Amino acid sequence: MSKFILPSIVLVTLLWTFAWPSHAKYTELFKQQVIPLDITVTQPVLAADVLIDEGVELIVVGVDEQQQRTLLILKLDPETGQYLTHESVTIDPKVFAYDVGDPDHTGLQSIYFLSKHLVTRYIPTHMSHPSRMLEEEQVSSLYLVNIADVFIHQNFIQDINDDGLNDLVLQSFESLNLWLSDCCGLRHPQKLPIDSRIEMEEDRVSFYENELFFEDMNFDGKSDLIIVEQGALNVFLQQSDMQFSIEPTLIPLAQTIHGLNWWDMKGPNGRGLNQSDLEHRTVKEITDLNGDGIPDLAVQFTQSSGVLDKNIEFEFYFGQKQQQKLKYSEEANTSVEWDETLSGLAFVDLEGDGIQEVFVSSFDIGISQIIGALLSGGIDQDVLLFAMDENGEYQEKPLVSQEVEMTFSLSQGATGEPLIKVVDINGDSVKDILFSDGDSAIRVLFATPDDKKPYARRSLRQKMTMPQNASSIDSVDLNKDGKSDLVIHYGQLDAEELHKQIVVLLAK
């Protein structure tokens, strides 16, 4: 169910490499369907193929007038092309999270629900049999919740051992708990000695999940489970029986590299680290950056001499295969630096050559900039694109640099982001650029692979009401015609009357 969706900073960069005409006429690029609902939508809409019917279903979560938590399943009517409510599922007060698994051998997905000690699965109606909830597994985790105040999407269903079957992954206090599926429909529990992260203060103790990475770290073609600690990677190798080794294999790193951000760490006195004299490196990503098939490390390096005097850059440590073992050097192989504070690290392979370009945003966090942001409701930042040269180093000068603005509401404590995606709108197997034009239109810049330039000179736009925060809009081929469609919901920054509807845009 993974989709190729570029982060906002990536696509803003791309958009500004072209000139957008302000006088473009409106064009009907999508068939628009406004779907009124009986609930107030509280979560981003998920697209998932959970029914045997044609098309992809929509999973909508919200609350009714009595504040009862509800999950709606909308299905596509192939005759009219309209989405209709298939079923309304009332959420038990004990349930606090849901997730959608990967497609099985039939191509269908399942909806799972998580409560304190139980994972259940939604079984759709079939012929004369009504829908029901099937108890999947008795579980244990950090979430000792008897009655839940929230109902959120949480990633606890994953195929972590590459066998095409959905597994359960939940962090507990003194272990990471796994329930690994087999081909016969059974699940095999396994506990890995991975403690939850603990923060202790004078009047409370907090427990947090660890960040997990999955990469092949011993060159056997199997994904391994990785936890980052100071100066080392703890690698739980996947074995031939598709379970993971109990004892981790340690891959040394420089002692200055950590698995936690500096603000998550405490000093000996139990307080946050001293920001007046701070140097800190944190692993942000483990992935192949230079296209050699070996996992590399992306590390954020922070230097600080005060709260408003920070320098952040990104370092990259390339993995080396030595006698069938993975090693990393003490010093970074290359880095991305700028004269302002960097954030928002993201990667994308623009040319399809296996080499990742780096996208970051930069901003100045001085006093004058903070005051200006508070007054205007927005902050200017530069979006930068860096490419790797033939020597395997990221170039000092970015390919693209463009100023953009991120908006926020101080009164509501919420930020707004534009819609920016790279998806195939016209079904030619080449991705187009899609973005919002303020809050009243949506634009598409079509790819032109047969021309000298990769994209058309002019974008086309369609008039419609766009949400203020459009970053969570889902993009998927809903009617399976080879074209990407959009599912739009409205949030707290939008007019209240929009909260009881969603909008489906089917590409023409």
C-alpha positions as CSV (number, residue, x, y, z in Angstrom):
1,M,0.0,0.0,0.0
2,S,3.0,2.2,-0.2
3,K,2.8,5.2,-2.6
4,F,5.5,7.4,-4.1
5,I,4.6,10.7,-2.5
6,L,7.4,13.3,-2.3
7,P,7.7,15.4,0.9
8,S,6.4,19.0,0.6
9,I,9.9,20.6,0.5
10,V,10.8,18.4,-2.5
11,L,7.9,19.5,-4.6
12,V,7.9,23.1,-3.7
13,T,11.5,23.2,-5.0
14,L,10.5,21.6,-8.3
15,L,7.5,23.9,-8.8
16,W,9.6,27.0,-8.6
17,T,11.9,25.8,-11.4
18,F,9.0,26.7,-13.8
19,A,7.1,29.9,-14.4
20,W,3.5,29.7,-13.4
21,P,1.1,31.9,-15.4
22,S,-1.3,33.9,-13.2
23,H,-3.9,34.2,-15.9
24,A,-4.5,30.4,-16.7
25,K,-8.1,29.5,-17.4
26,Y,-9.9,26.8,-15.4
27,T,-9.8,23.3,-16.8
28,E,-11.8,20.2,-15.7
29,L,-8.9,18.0,-14.9
30,F,-10.8,15.9,-12.4
31,K,-14.4,14.7,-11.9
32,Q,-15.3,16.1,-8.6
33,Q,-17.6,14.4,-6.1
34,V,-18.5,16.1,-2.8
35,I,-19.7,13.5,-0.3
36,P,-21.8,14.8,2.6
37,L,-21.4,12.8,5.8
38,D,-23.3,12.3,9.1
39,I,-20.1,12.6,11.1
40,T,-17.4,15.2,11.7
41,V,-14.2,13.9,10.1
42,T,-11.3,13.9,12.6
43,Q,-8.6,12.0,10.8
44,P,-7.1,11.9,7.3
45,V,-9.0,9.6,4.9
46,L,-7.3,6.3,4.1
47,A,-7.8,4.6,0.7
48,A,-7.7,0.8,1.0
49,D,-9.0,-2.1,-1.0
50,V,-10.9,-3.9,1.7
51,L,-14.0,-5.2,-0.2
52,I,-14.2,-7.6,-3.2
53,D,-16.2,-5.0,-5.1
54,E,-14.6,-3.0,-7.9
55,G,-12.5,0.0,-7.0
56,V,-10.7,1.1,-3.8
57,E,-12.7,1.9,-0.7
58,L,-12.4,4.9,1.6
59,I,-11.9,4.6,5.3
60,V,-13.3,7.7,7.0
61,V,-13.0,8.3,10.8
62,G,-14.9,10.9,12.8
63,V,-17.5,11.5,15.5
64,D,-21.3,11.8,15.3
65,E,-23.4,14.4,17.1
66,Q,-23.2,12.4,20.3
67,Q,-19.4,12.4,20.0
68,Q,-19.5,8.6,19.4
69,R,-16.4,7.6,17.4
70,T,-17.3,6.1,14.1
71,L,-15.5,4.5,11.1
72,L,-17.2,4.7,7.7
73,I,-16.4,2.5,4.8
74,L,-17.3,4.1,1.5
75,K,-17.3,2.1,-1.7
76,L,-17.3,3.1,-5.4
77,D,-20.4,2.4,-7.4
78,P,-19.0,1.2,-10.8
79,E,-22.2,2.2,-12.7
80,T,-22.4,5.8,-11.5
81,G,-18.8,6.4,-10.4
82,Q,-20.0,7.8,-7.1
83,Y,-18.9,6.8,-3.6
84,L,-21.6,5.6,-1.3
85,T,-21.6,4.5,2.4
86,H,-21.1,0.8,2.6
87,E,-21.1,0.4,6.4
88,S,-20.8,2.5,9.5
89,V,-18.8,0.9,12.3
90,T,-19.2,2.1,15.9
91,I,-15.9,2.1,17.6
92,D,-15.8,0.4,21.0
93,P,-14.6,2.8,23.8
94,K,-11.8,0.4,24.6
95,V,-10.3,0.7,21.1
96,F,-7.8,3.5,20.6
97,A,-6.1,2.8,17.3
98,Y,-6.6,1.3,13.8
99,D,-4.4,0.3,11.0
100,V,-4.7,-1.1,7.4
101,G,-2.6,-4.1,6.4
102,D,-0.8,-4.7,3.2
103,P,-2.6,-6.5,0.3
104,D,-2.8,-10.3,0.7
105,H,-2.4,-12.8,-2.2
106,T,-5.9,-11.8,-3.5
107,G,-4.9,-8.1,-3.5
108,L,-7.3,-7.3,-0.6
109,Q,-6.4,-5.4,2.6
110,S,-7.8,-5.7,6.1
111,I,-8.7,-3.1,8.8
112,Y,-7.3,-3.9,12.3
113,F,-8.3,-2.4,15.6
114,L,-6.1,-2.2,18.7
115,S,-7.2,-2.1,22.4
116,K,-5.3,-2.7,25.6
117,H,-4.9,-6.5,25.2
118,L,-6.5,-7.4,21.9
119,V,-6.2,-6.9,18.2
120,T,-9.4,-7.4,16.2
121,R,-9.9,-7.5,12.4
122,Y,-12.9,-6.3,10.5
123,I,-14.5,-9.0,8.3
124,P,-16.7,-7.5,5.6
125,T,-20.1,-8.8,4.6
126,H,-20.1,-11.8,2.2
127,M,-23.2,-13.1,0.5
128,S,-25.7,-13.6,3.4
129,H,-23.2,-13.2,6.2
130,P,-23.1,-9.8,7.9
131,S,-19.8,-8.1,8.8
132,R,-18.2,-8.9,12.1
133,M,-15.1,-8.4,14.2
134,L,-12.7,-11.3,14.5
135,E,-10.4,-11.6,17.4
136,E,-6.9,-11.8,15.9
137,E,-4.4,-11.9,18.8
138,Q,-4.1,-11.3,22.5
139,V,-1.3,-8.7,22.8
140,S,0.7,-6.7,25.3
141,S,2.2,-3.3,24.8
142,L,2.9,0.1,26.4
143,Y,-0.7,1.1,25.9
144,L,-2.5,0.1,29.1
145,V,-5.7,1.9,28.1
146,N,-9.0,0.7,29.5
147,I,-11.2,3.5,28.0
148,A,-9.7,5.5,25.2
149,D,-10.1,9.3,24.8
150,V,-8.8,9.2,21.2
151,F,-9.0,7.0,18.1
152,I,-6.1,7.4,15.8
153,H,-4.3,5.7,12.9
154,Q,-1.2,3.9,14.3
155,N,1.3,1.7,12.4
156,F,1.2,-1.6,14.3
157,I,0.6,-3.8,11.3
158,Q,3.7,-4.5,9.1
159,D,5.2,-7.2,7.0
160,I,8.5,-7.1,8.8
161,N,10.0,-10.4,7.5
162,D,9.3,-10.1,3.8
163,D,6.9,-13.1,3.5
164,G,3.9,-11.1,2.2
165,L,1.9,-11.6,5.4
166,N,0.8,-9.0,7.9
167,D,2.7,-9.2,11.3
168,L,2.0,-7.3,14.6
169,V,4.6,-5.0,16.1
170,L,4.1,-3.5,19.5
171,Q,6.6,-2.0,21.9
172,S,6.3,-3.1,25.6
173,F,8.1,-1.8,28.6
174,E,11.0,-4.4,28.6
175,S,10.7,-5.9,25.1
176,L,9.6,-5.3,21.6
177,N,6.8,-7.8,21.0
178,L,6.3,-9.4,17.6
179,W,3.6,-11.7,16.3
180,L,4.9,-13.2,13.0
181,S,2.4,-14.7,10.6
182,D,2.9,-18.0,8.8
183,C,1.3,-19.4,5.6
184,C,-1.3,-21.3,7.6
185,G,-2.8,-18.3,9.2
186,L,-1.1,-18.7,12.6
187,R,1.0,-16.1,14.4
188,H,4.2,-16.9,16.3
189,P,5.0,-14.6,19.2
190,Q,8.6,-13.4,19.7
191,K,10.1,-11.0,22.2
192,L,13.2,-9.0,21.4
193,P,15.3,-7.5,24.2
194,I,14.5,-3.9,23.3
195,D,13.4,-1.8,26.2
196,S,11.1,1.1,25.7
197,R,12.7,4.5,26.0
198,I,12.1,6.0,29.4
199,E,12.2,9.7,30.6
200,M,12.2,10.4,34.3
201,E,11.3,13.7,35.9
202,E,10.6,14.8,39.4
203,D,6.9,14.1,39.3
204,R,6.4,11.6,36.4
205,V,7.9,8.8,34.4
206,S,7.2,8.6,30.6
207,F,7.7,5.6,28.3
208,Y,8.1,5.9,24.5
209,E,8.5,3.6,21.5
210,N,11.8,3.1,19.9
211,E,12.4,4.1,16.3
212,L,12.8,1.0,14.2
213,F,14.7,0.7,10.9
214,F,14.5,-2.3,8.5
215,E,17.3,-2.9,6.1
216,D,19.4,-5.9,4.9
217,M,22.6,-5.4,7.0
218,N,24.4,-8.7,6.3
219,F,23.8,-9.1,2.6
220,D,21.6,-12.2,2.7
221,G,18.6,-10.7,1.0
222,K,16.5,-10.5,4.2
223,S,15.4,-7.3,6.0
224,D,16.9,-7.0,9.5
225,L,15.6,-5.0,12.4
226,I,17.8,-2.1,13.6
227,I,17.9,0.0,16.7
228,V,20.4,2.9,16.9
229,E,22.3,3.5,20.2
230,Q,25.1,5.8,21.0
231,G,28.1,4.7,18.9
232,A,26.5,1.5,17.5
233,L,23.7,-0.1,15.5
234,N,22.0,-3.0,17.2
235,V,21.0,-5.3,14.4
236,F,18.6,-8.2,15.0
237,L,19.2,-10.4,12.0
238,Q,16.4,-12.1,10.2
239,Q,17.0,-15.9,10.3
240,S,16.1,-18.7,7.9
241,D,12.8,-19.4,9.8
242,M,11.8,-15.7,9.2
243,Q,12.2,-14.8,12.9
244,F,14.8,-12.5,14.3
245,S,17.9,-13.3,16.3
246,I,17.5,-12.7,20.0
247,E,21.0,-11.4,20.5
248,P,21.8,-8.3,18.4
249,T,24.9,-8.0,16.1
250,L,26.7,-4.7,16.9
251,I,27.9,-2.5,14.0
252,P,30.2,0.2,15.5
253,L,29.7,3.9,14.7
254,A,31.5,7.0,15.8
255,Q,30.8,7.5,19.5
256,T,29.4,11.0,18.7
257,I,26.5,9.5,16.8
258,H,23.2,8.9,18.8
259,G,19.8,7.3,18.2
260,L,18.0,10.1,20.0
261,N,17.5,13.8,19.1
262,W,19.3,16.1,21.5
263,W,16.0,17.4,22.9
264,D,15.0,13.9,23.9
265,M,18.1,13.4,26.0
266,K,18.7,14.4,29.6
267,G,21.8,15.4,31.5
268,P,22.9,13.9,34.9
269,N,20.6,16.3,36.7
270,G,17.6,15.0,34.8
271,R,17.2,18.2,32.9
272,G,17.6,18.9,29.2
273,L,21.0,19.3,27.6
274,N,22.8,22.6,27.9
275,Q,22.2,24.4,24.6
276,S,24.9,27.0,25.2
277,D,27.6,24.4,24.3
278,L,26.1,21.6,22.3
279,E,27.3,19.3,19.6
280,H,25.1,16.4,18.7
281,R,24.7,13.8,15.9
282,T,21.5,11.9,15.3
283,V,20.7,9.1,12.8
284,K,17.7,10.2,10.8
285,E,17.6,7.5,8.1
286,I,19.2,4.2,7.1
287,T,18.9,3.7,3.4
288,D,21.0,3.3,0.2
289,L,21.9,6.8,-0.9
290,N,24.6,6.2,-3.6
291,G,23.0,3.3,-5.5
292,D,25.5,0.6,-4.6
293,G,23.0,-1.6,-2.8
294,I,24.6,-1.1,0.7
295,P,22.7,0.8,3.5
296,D,24.1,4.2,4.3
297,L,23.5,6.6,7.2
298,A,22.0,10.0,7.1
299,V,23.0,12.0,10.2
300,Q,21.8,15.3,11.5
301,F,24.7,17.3,13.1
302,T,23.6,20.1,15.5
303,Q,25.9,22.8,16.9
304,S,24.5,25.2,19.4
305,S,25.8,28.1,21.5
306,G,22.3,29.2,22.6
307,V,18.6,28.7,22.0
308,L,18.6,31.1,19.1
309,D,22.1,30.3,17.8
310,K,22.1,26.9,16.2
311,N,23.8,25.5,13.1
312,I,22.4,22.3,11.6
313,E,23.8,20.4,8.7
314,F,23.5,16.8,7.4
315,E,26.3,14.3,7.2
316,F,26.2,11.0,5.2
317,Y,28.2,7.9,6.1
318,F,28.4,5.4,3.2
319,G,28.2,1.7,4.1
320,Q,31.2,-0.4,3.1
321,K,31.2,-4.2,2.5
322,Q,34.4,-5.7,4.0
323,Q,34.7,-9.5,4.2
324,Q,30.9,-9.9,4.1
325,K,30.5,-7.4,7.0
326,L,29.0,-4.0,7.0
327,K,31.2,-1.1,8.3
328,Y,31.0,2.6,8.6
329,S,33.9,5.1,8.8
330,E,34.4,7.5,11.8
331,E,34.1,10.5,9.5
332,A,31.3,11.4,7.2
333,N,31.9,10.7,3.5
334,T,30.0,13.8,2.4
335,S,27.7,16.4,3.8
336,V,25.1,19.1,3.0
337,E,25.8,22.5,4.6
338,W,24.3,26.0,4.3
339,D,24.6,29.4,5.9
340,E,21.3,29.1,7.7
341,T,19.8,26.4,9.9
342,L,18.7,23.3,7.9
343,S,15.7,21.1,8.6
344,G,13.3,18.8,6.8
345,L,15.7,16.2,5.4
346,A,14.1,14.2,2.6
347,F,15.4,12.0,-0.3
348,V,14.1,11.3,-3.8
349,D,15.6,9.6,-6.8
350,L,14.6,12.0,-9.5
351,E,16.4,10.3,-12.4
352,G,15.7,6.7,-11.5
353,D,19.4,5.9,-11.3
354,G,19.4,4.7,-7.7
355,I,21.2,7.8,-6.4
356,Q,19.3,9.9,-4.0
357,E,19.0,13.6,-4.3
358,V,18.8,15.5,-0.9
359,F,16.1,18.1,-0.2
360,V,16.3,20.4,2.8
361,S,14.8,23.7,3.9
362,S,16.7,26.5,5.5
363,F,15.6,29.3,7.8
364,D,16.9,32.0,10.1
365,I,15.6,31.7,13.7
366,G,16.8,35.1,14.9
367,I,14.7,37.4,17.1
368,S,13.5,39.6,14.2
369,Q,12.4,36.6,12.2
370,I,10.4,35.2,15.1
371,I,8.6,38.5,15.7
372,G,7.9,38.8,12.0
373,A,6.4,35.3,11.9
374,L,4.2,36.0,14.9
375,L,2.9,39.2,13.2
376,S,2.4,37.8,9.7
377,G,1.3,34.2,10.5
378,G,4.0,32.8,8.3
379,I,7.7,32.3,8.1
380,D,9.9,32.4,5.0
381,Q,12.3,29.6,4.3
382,D,14.5,28.5,1.4
383,V,14.0,25.1,-0.2
384,L,17.3,23.6,-1.5
385,L,18.0,20.6,-3.7
386,F,21.4,19.0,-3.7
387,A,22.7,16.4,-6.1
388,M,25.5,13.9,-5.8
389,D,28.5,14.4,-8.2
390,E,30.5,11.7,-10.0
391,N,32.8,11.5,-7.0
392,G,30.0,10.4,-4.7
393,E,29.8,13.7,-2.8
394,Y,26.9,16.1,-2.5
395,Q,27.7,19.3,-4.3
396,E,28.2,22.5,-2.3
397,K,26.0,24.6,-4.5
398,P,22.3,23.5,-4.7
399,L,20.8,22.8,-8.0
400,V,17.7,24.8,-7.0
401,S,17.1,27.4,-4.3
402,Q,13.7,29.0,-3.8
403,E,12.0,31.0,-1.1
404,V,8.7,29.6,0.1
405,E,6.4,30.4,3.1
406,M,4.8,28.1,5.7
407,T,1.7,29.5,7.4
408,F,0.4,28.8,10.9
409,S,-2.4,29.9,13.2
410,L,-1.1,31.1,16.5
411,S,-4.6,31.0,18.1
412,Q,-5.4,27.4,17.0
413,G,-1.8,26.1,17.4
414,A,-1.9,24.6,13.9
415,T,0.1,24.9,10.7
416,G,-1.0,24.9,7.1
417,E,0.7,23.3,4.2
418,P,-0.1,23.3,0.5
419,L,-1.0,20.2,-1.5
420,I,2.2,19.2,-3.4
421,K,2.5,15.7,-5.0
422,V,4.2,13.9,-7.9
423,V,1.6,11.5,-9.3
424,D,0.5,10.2,-12.7
425,I,-2.6,12.1,-13.6
426,N,-3.1,11.1,-17.2
427,G,-2.1,7.5,-17.1
428,D,1.0,7.7,-19.3
429,S,3.2,6.1,-16.6
430,V,5.1,9.3,-16.2
431,K,4.5,11.3,-13.0
432,D,3.1,14.8,-13.2
433,I,3.3,17.7,-10.6
434,L,0.2,18.5,-8.6
435,F,-0.2,21.4,-6.2
436,S,-2.7,23.7,-4.7
437,D,-3.1,27.3,-5.9
438,G,-4.1,29.1,-2.7
439,D,-7.3,27.8,-1.2
440,S,-9.4,28.1,-4.4
441,A,-7.8,26.0,-7.1
442,I,-5.7,23.0,-7.8
443,R,-2.9,23.0,-10.5
444,V,-1.3,20.2,-12.6
445,L,1.9,20.5,-14.5
446,F,2.0,17.6,-16.9
447,A,5.2,15.7,-17.7
448,T,6.4,15.9,-21.3
449,P,8.9,13.0,-21.6
450,D,9.0,13.2,-25.4
451,D,10.0,16.9,-25.5
452,K,13.3,18.6,-24.6
453,K,12.0,19.9,-21.3
454,P,10.7,17.3,-18.8
455,Y,7.5,19.3,-18.0
456,A,5.1,21.5,-19.9
457,R,5.7,25.3,-19.8
458,R,2.3,26.1,-18.5
459,S,0.2,24.4,-15.7
460,L,-3.5,23.8,-15.9
461,R,-5.8,24.5,-13.0
462,Q,-9.2,23.5,-11.7
463,K,-11.3,25.6,-9.4
464,M,-12.3,24.0,-6.1
465,T,-12.1,24.7,-2.3
466,M,-8.8,23.5,-1.0
467,P,-8.1,22.7,2.7
468,Q,-5.6,25.0,4.5
469,N,-3.6,22.0,5.5
470,A,-3.4,19.7,2.5
471,S,-0.3,17.7,3.4
472,S,-2.3,14.6,4.4
473,I,-4.4,14.4,1.2
474,D,-4.3,10.8,0.0
475,S,-3.4,10.0,-3.7
476,V,-4.2,6.6,-5.1
477,D,-5.8,5.1,-8.2
478,L,-9.3,4.7,-6.8
479,N,-11.1,3.3,-9.9
480,K,-8.1,1.3,-11.2
481,D,-7.8,3.1,-14.5
482,G,-4.1,3.7,-14.2
483,K,-4.6,7.4,-13.2
484,S,-4.0,8.9,-9.7
485,D,-7.0,10.3,-7.9
486,L,-7.3,12.4,-4.8
487,V,-9.2,12.2,-1.5
488,I,-9.6,15.5,0.3
489,H,-10.8,16.2,3.8
490,Y,-10.9,19.5,5.8
491,G,-9.4,20.2,9.2
492,Q,-9.5,22.7,12.0
493,L,-8.1,25.6,9.9
494,D,-11.1,25.3,7.5
495,A,-14.6,26.5,7.8
496,E,-16.7,24.4,10.2
497,E,-19.3,23.5,7.5
498,L,-16.6,21.7,5.6
499,H,-15.9,19.3,8.4
500,K,-18.8,17.0,7.6
501,Q,-17.8,16.2,4.0
502,I,-15.0,14.8,2.0
503,V,-14.2,15.4,-1.7
504,V,-13.1,12.8,-4.2
505,L,-11.3,13.9,-7.4
506,L,-11.3,11.2,-10.1
507,A,-8.7,12.0,-12.8
508,K,-10.4,12.3,-16.2
